[in-house]
Amino acid sequence: MIKKILPALVLGLSSISAAVIAAPVHAEDMKAERVNVRGTIVNYSGSTLKVKTREGQTLDVALADDWKVSSVANAKVTDIKPGDFVGIASLPKEGGGDGALEVLIFPPALKGAGEGSYGWDLKPNSSMTNATVADAVKGVDGRTVTMSYHSKERKISIPDGTPVVTFAPATKEDLIPGAVVFIPAEKAATGTIAQQVLVGKNGVVPPM
């Protein structure tokens, strides 16, 4: 099944993980601002997705001609192994270090997508780290993983109960009112435009 969905996912997954892969900047793109839209679907009309955002606003998201849709499936923290490529949103802990807010396990074919660590907007002061797991150590309250990227390392603890997901297939028929979505998009003068939609299904919602 993974082999069947990868072609549809590859285009947008690096954006979903907030890893901005450098691309030429054209004059017409200068005013575009990257935004992450989180909320629930109000209506889907084929070229537009109306979303009630987590901030309480109703937003029309225009879908690009080649837009893709995917979903997430539950995984377990014990699924994370050295050598896996994962994306972890985290917050600094009071006692030092970082604590995970959610974990995304990438399929092997997407290893290296958006590698790095950068600011993220899931919560204030949060960050996103896309990196290879060097080791995973079980502790009293969950696990701690050592993330390796660009010759750097970062240790992130994953408390028990932290959402852990991986990518799963979805279709346009899953874009129903009330479904939870995460949409990496661009906000331009003409409105908010997206090439990728991540939609919750089977009771699993995008935690990122």
Contacts in CASP RR format, 6 or more apart in sequence:
PFRMAT RR
TARGET T0000
AUTHOR 0000-0000-0000
METHOD contacts of the structure
MODEL  1
MIKKILPALVLGLSSISAAVIAAPVHAEDMKAERVNVRGTIVNYSGSTLK
VKTREGQTLDVALADDWKVSSVANAKVTDIKPGDFVGIASLPKEGGGDGA
LEVLIFPPALKGAGEGSYGWDLKPNSSMTNATVADAVKGVDGRTVTMSYH
SKERKISIPDGTPVVTFAPATKEDLIPGAVVFIPAEKAATGTIAQQVLVG
KNGVVPPM
1 169 0 8 1.000
2 107 0 8 1.000
2 109 0 8 1.000
4 169 0 8 1.000
5 70 0 8 1.000
5 167 0 8 1.000
5 168 0 8 1.000
5 169 0 8 1.000
6 107 0 8 1.000
6 109 0 8 1.000
6 110 0 8 1.000
8 68 0 8 1.000
8 69 0 8 1.000
8 70 0 8 1.000
8 169 0 8 1.000
9 68 0 8 1.000
9 70 0 8 1.000
9 107 0 8 1.000
9 110 0 8 1.000
9 167 0 8 1.000
10 109 0 8 1.000
10 110 0 8 1.000
11 66 0 8 1.000
11 68 0 8 1.000
11 195 0 8 1.000
11 196 0 8 1.000
12 68 0 8 1.000
12 184 0 8 1.000
12 195 0 8 1.000
12 196 0 8 1.000
13 70 0 8 1.000
13 106 0 8 1.000
13 110 0 8 1.000
13 113 0 8 1.000
13 167 0 8 1.000
13 196 0 8 1.000
14 20 0 8 1.000
14 21 0 8 1.000
14 110 0 8 1.000
14 113 0 8 1.000
14 114 0 8 1.000
15 184 0 8 1.000
15 195 0 8 1.000
15 196 0 8 1.000
16 182 0 8 1.000
16 184 0 8 1.000
16 196 0 8 1.000
16 198 0 8 1.000
16 208 0 8 1.000
17 87 0 8 1.000
17 104 0 8 1.000
17 106 0 8 1.000
17 113 0 8 1.000
17 114 0 8 1.000
17 128 0 8 1.000
17 130 0 8 1.000
17 208 0 8 1.000
18 36 0 8 1.000
18 118 0 8 1.000
18 119 0 8 1.000
18 120 0 8 1.000
18 128 0 8 1.000
18 184 0 8 1.000
18 208 0 8 1.000
19 113 0 8 1.000
19 114 0 8 1.000
19 115 0 8 1.000
19 116 0 8 1.000
19 118 0 8 1.000
19 128 0 8 1.000
19 130 0 8 1.000
20 34 0 8 1.000
20 114 0 8 1.000
20 118 0 8 1.000
21 113 0 8 1.000
21 114 0 8 1.000
31 188 0 8 1.000
31 189 0 8 1.000
32 186 0 8 1.000
32 187 0 8 1.000
32 188 0 8 1.000
33 186 0 8 1.000
33 187 0 8 1.000
33 188 0 8 1.000
34 184 0 8 1.000
34 185 0 8 1.000
34 186 0 8 1.000
34 187 0 8 1.000
35 185 0 8 1.000
35 186 0 8 1.000
35 187 0 8 1.000
35 192 0 8 1.000
36 121 0 8 1.000
36 182 0 8 1.000
36 183 0 8 1.000
36 184 0 8 1.000
36 185 0 8 1.000
37 51 0 8 1.000
37 53 0 8 1.000
37 59 0 8 1.000
37 61 0 8 1.000
37 181 0 8 1.000
37 182 0 8 1.000
37 183 0 8 1.000
37 184 0 8 1.000
37 185 0 8 1.000
37 192 0 8 1.000
37 194 0 8 1.000
38 53 0 8 1.000
38 54 0 8 1.000
38 181 0 8 1.000
38 182 0 8 1.000
38 183 0 8 1.000
38 206 0 8 1.000
39 51 0 8 1.000
39 52 0 8 1.000
39 53 0 8 1.000
39 54 0 8 1.000
39 180 0 8 1.000
39 181 0 8 1.000
39 182 0 8 1.000
40 51 0 8 1.000
40 52 0 8 1.000
40 177 0 8 1.000
40 178 0 8 1.000
40 179 0 8 1.000
40 180 0 8 1.000
40 181 0 8 1.000
41 49 0 8 1.000
41 50 0 8 1.000
41 51 0 8 1.000
41 52 0 8 1.000
41 175 0 8 1.000
41 176 0 8 1.000
41 177 0 8 1.000
41 178 0 8 1.000
41 179 0 8 1.000
41 181 0 8 1.000
41 199 0 8 1.000
42 50 0 8 1.000
42 51 0 8 1.000
42 52 0 8 1.000
42 58 0 8 1.000
42 177 0 8 1.000
42 178 0 8 1.000
43 49 0 8 1.000
43 50 0 8 1.000
43 177 0 8 1.000
44 50 0 8 1.000
44 172 0 8 1.000
44 175 0 8 1.000
44 176 0 8 1.000
46 63 0 8 1.000
46 172 0 8 1.000
47 62 0 8 1.000
47 63 0 8 1.000
48 60 0 8 1.000
48 61 0 8 1.000
48 62 0 8 1.000
48 63 0 8 1.000
49 60 0 8 1.000
49 61 0 8 1.000
49 63 0 8 1.000
49 175 0 8 1.000
49 181 0 8 1.000
49 183 0 8 1.000
49 194 0 8 1.000
49 197 0 8 1.000
50 58 0 8 1.000
50 59 0 8 1.000
50 60 0 8 1.000
50 61 0 8 1.000
51 58 0 8 1.000
51 59 0 8 1.000
51 60 0 8 1.000
51 61 0 8 1.000
51 181 0 8 1.000
51 183 0 8 1.000
52 58 0 8 1.000
52 59 0 8 1.000
53 59 0 8 1.000
59 192 0 8 1.000
60 191 0 8 1.000
60 192 0 8 1.000
61 183 0 8 1.000
61 185 0 8 1.000
61 192 0 8 1.000
61 193 0 8 1.000
61 194 0 8 1.000
62 190 0 8 1.000
62 191 0 8 1.000
62 192 0 8 1.000
62 193 0 8 1.000
62 194 0 8 1.000
63 193 0 8 1.000
63 194 0 8 1.000
63 195 0 8 1.000
63 197 0 8 1.000
64 193 0 8 1.000
64 194 0 8 1.000
64 195 0 8 1.000
66 195 0 8 1.000
67 194 0 8 1.000
67 195 0 8 1.000
67 196 0 8 1.000
67 197 0 8 1.000
68 195 0 8 1.000
68 196 0 8 1.000
68 197 0 8 1.000
69 170 0 8 1.000
69 171 0 8 1.000
69 172 0 8 1.000
69 174 0 8 1.000
69 175 0 8 1.000
69 196 0 8 1.000
69 197 0 8 1.000
69 198 0 8 1.000
69 199 0 8 1.000
70 167 0 8 1.000
70 168 0 8 1.000
70 169 0 8 1.000
70 170 0 8 1.000
70 196 0 8 1.000
70 197 0 8 1.000
70 198 0 8 1.000
70 199 0 8 1.000
71 167 0 8 1.000
71 168 0 8 1.000
71 169 0 8 1.000
71 170 0 8 1.000
71 174 0 8 1.000
71 198 0 8 1.000
71 199 0 8 1.000
71 200 0 8 1.000
71 201 0 8 1.000
71 202 0 8 1.000
71 204 0 8 1.000
71 206 0 8 1.000
72 104 0 8 1.000
72 165 0 8 1.000
72 166 0 8 1.000
72 167 0 8 1.000
72 168 0 8 1.000
72 198 0 8 1.000
72 200 0 8 1.000
72 204 0 8 1.000
72 205 0 8 1.000
72 206 0 8 1.000
72 207 0 8 1.000
73 165 0 8 1.000
73 166 0 8 1.000
73 167 0 8 1.000
73 168 0 8 1.000
73 202 0 8 1.000
73 204 0 8 1.000
74 164 0 8 1.000
74 165 0 8 1.000
74 204 0 8 1.000
75 103 0 8 1.000
75 105 0 8 1.000
75 164 0 8 1.000
75 165 0 8 1.000
75 166 0 8 1.000
76 164 0 8 1.000
77 103 0 8 1.000
77 142 0 8 1.000
77 143 0 8 1.000
77 158 0 8 1.000
77 160 0 8 1.000
77 162 0 8 1.000
77 164 0 8 1.000
79 105 0 8 1.000
79 164 0 8 1.000
79 166 0 8 1.000
80 86 0 8 1.000
80 103 0 8 1.000
80 105 0 8 1.000
80 133 0 8 1.000
80 136 0 8 1.000
80 143 0 8 1.000
80 145 0 8 1.000
80 158 0 8 1.000
80 164 0 8 1.000
81 133 0 8 1.000
81 136 0 8 1.000
82 133 0 8 1.000
82 134 0 8 1.000
82 135 0 8 1.000
82 136 0 8 1.000
83 132 0 8 1.000
83 133 0 8 1.000
83 134 0 8 1.000
84 105 0 8 1.000
84 106 0 8 1.000
84 132 0 8 1.000
84 133 0 8 1.000
85 105 0 8 1.000
85 106 0 8 1.000
85 108 0 8 1.000
85 110 0 8 1.000
85 111 0 8 1.000
85 112 0 8 1.000
85 113 0 8 1.000
85 130 0 8 1.000
85 131 0 8 1.000
85 132 0 8 1.000
85 133 0 8 1.000
86 103 0 8 1.000
86 104 0 8 1.000
86 105 0 8 1.000
86 106 0 8 1.000
86 130 0 8 1.000
86 131 0 8 1.000
86 133 0 8 1.000
86 145 0 8 1.000
86 147 0 8 1.000
87 103 0 8 1.000
87 104 0 8 1.000
87 105 0 8 1.000
87 106 0 8 1.000
87 128 0 8 1.000
87 129 0 8 1.000
87 130 0 8 1.000
87 131 0 8 1.000
88 100 0 8 1.000
88 101 0 8 1.000
88 102 0 8 1.000
88 103 0 8 1.000
88 104 0 8 1.000
88 128 0 8 1.000
88 129 0 8 1.000
88 145 0 8 1.000
88 147 0 8 1.000
88 156 0 8 1.000
88 158 0 8 1.000
89 100 0 8 1.000
89 101 0 8 1.000
89 102 0 8 1.000
89 120 0 8 1.000
89 122 0 8 1.000
89 126 0 8 1.000
89 127 0 8 1.000
89 128 0 8 1.000
89 207 0 8 1.000
89 208 0 8 1.000
90 98 0 8 1.000
90 99 0 8 1.000
90 100 0 8 1.000
90 101 0 8 1.000
90 126 0 8 1.000
90 127 0 8 1.000
90 128 0 8 1.000
90 129 0 8 1.000
90 156 0 8 1.000
91 98 0 8 1.000
91 99 0 8 1.000
91 101 0 8 1.000
91 123 0 8 1.000
91 125 0 8 1.000
91 126 0 8 1.000
91 127 0 8 1.000
92 98 0 8 1.000
92 99 0 8 1.000
92 125 0 8 1.000
93 99 0 8 1.000
93 157 0 8 1.000
97 155 0 8 1.000
97 156 0 8 1.000
97 157 0 8 1.000
98 127 0 8 1.000
98 154 0 8 1.000
98 155 0 8 1.000
98 156 0 8 1.000
98 157 0 8 1.000
99 156 0 8 1.000
99 157 0 8 1.000
99 158 0 8 1.000
99 159 0 8 1.000
100 156 0 8 1.000
100 157 0 8 1.000
100 158 0 8 1.000
100 159 0 8 1.000
100 162 0 8 1.000
101 122 0 8 1.000
101 123 0 8 1.000
101 126 0 8 1.000
101 162 0 8 1.000
101 207 0 8 1.000
102 122 0 8 1.000
102 162 0 8 1.000
102 163 0 8 1.000
102 164 0 8 1.000
102 165 0 8 1.000
102 207 0 8 1.000
102 208 0 8 1.000
103 158 0 8 1.000
103 162 0 8 1.000
103 163 0 8 1.000
103 164 0 8 1.000
103 165 0 8 1.000
104 165 0 8 1.000
104 166 0 8 1.000
104 167 0 8 1.000
104 208 0 8 1.000
105 164 0 8 1.000
105 165 0 8 1.000
105 166 0 8 1.000
106 112 0 8 1.000
106 113 0 8 1.000
106 130 0 8 1.000
106 166 0 8 1.000
106 167 0 8 1.000
107 166 0 8 1.000
107 167 0 8 1.000
111 132 0 8 1.000
112 130 0 8 1.000
112 132 0 8 1.000
113 130 0 8 1.000
114 130 0 8 1.000
115 130 0 8 1.000
115 131 0 8 1.000
115 149 0 8 1.000
115 150 0 8 1.000
116 129 0 8 1.000
116 130 0 8 1.000
116 131 0 8 1.000
116 149 0 8 1.000
116 150 0 8 1.000
117 127 0 8 1.000
117 128 0 8 1.000
117 129 0 8 1.000
117 130 0 8 1.000
117 131 0 8 1.000
117 147 0 8 1.000
117 149 0 8 1.000
117 152 0 8 1.000
117 154 0 8 1.000
118 127 0 8 1.000
118 128 0 8 1.000
119 126 0 8 1.000
119 127 0 8 1.000
119 128 0 8 1.000
120 126 0 8 1.000
120 127 0 8 1.000
120 128 0 8 1.000
122 128 0 8 1.000
122 208 0 8 1.000
128 208 0 8 1.000
129 147 0 8 1.000
129 149 0 8 1.000
129 154 0 8 1.000
129 156 0 8 1.000
130 149 0 8 1.000
131 147 0 8 1.000
131 148 0 8 1.000
131 149 0 8 1.000
131 154 0 8 1.000
132 147 0 8 1.000
132 148 0 8 1.000
132 149 0 8 1.000
133 145 0 8 1.000
133 146 0 8 1.000
133 147 0 8 1.000
133 148 0 8 1.000
134 145 0 8 1.000
134 146 0 8 1.000
134 147 0 8 1.000
134 148 0 8 1.000
134 153 0 8 1.000
135 145 0 8 1.000
135 146 0 8 1.000
136 143 0 8 1.000
136 144 0 8 1.000
136 145 0 8 1.000
136 146 0 8 1.000
137 143 0 8 1.000
137 144 0 8 1.000
137 145 0 8 1.000
141 157 0 8 1.000
141 159 0 8 1.000
141 160 0 8 1.000
142 157 0 8 1.000
142 158 0 8 1.000
142 159 0 8 1.000
142 160 0 8 1.000
143 157 0 8 1.000
143 158 0 8 1.000
144 155 0 8 1.000
144 156 0 8 1.000
144 157 0 8 1.000
144 158 0 8 1.000
145 155 0 8 1.000
145 156 0 8 1.000
145 158 0 8 1.000
146 153 0 8 1.000
146 154 0 8 1.000
146 155 0 8 1.000
147 153 0 8 1.000
147 154 0 8 1.000
147 155 0 8 1.000
147 156 0 8 1.000
158 164 0 8 1.000
163 207 0 8 1.000
165 204 0 8 1.000
165 206 0 8 1.000
165 207 0 8 1.000
168 201 0 8 1.000
168 204 0 8 1.000
170 199 0 8 1.000
170 200 0 8 1.000
170 201 0 8 1.000
174 199 0 8 1.000
174 200 0 8 1.000
174 201 0 8 1.000
175 181 0 8 1.000
175 197 0 8 1.000
175 199 0 8 1.000
179 199 0 8 1.000
179 200 0 8 1.000
179 201 0 8 1.000
180 199 0 8 1.000
180 200 0 8 1.000
180 205 0 8 1.000
180 206 0 8 1.000
181 197 0 8 1.000
181 198 0 8 1.000
181 199 0 8 1.000
181 200 0 8 1.000
181 206 0 8 1.000
182 198 0 8 1.000
182 206 0 8 1.000
182 208 0 8 1.000
183 194 0 8 1.000
183 196 0 8 1.000
183 197 0 8 1.000
183 198 0 8 1.000
184 194 0 8 1.000
184 196 0 8 1.000
185 192 0 8 1.000
185 193 0 8 1.000
185 194 0 8 1.000
186 192 0 8 1.000
186 193 0 8 1.000
186 194 0 8 1.000
187 193 0 8 1.000
198 206 0 8 1.000
198 208 0 8 1.000
199 206 0 8 1.000
200 206 0 8 1.000
END
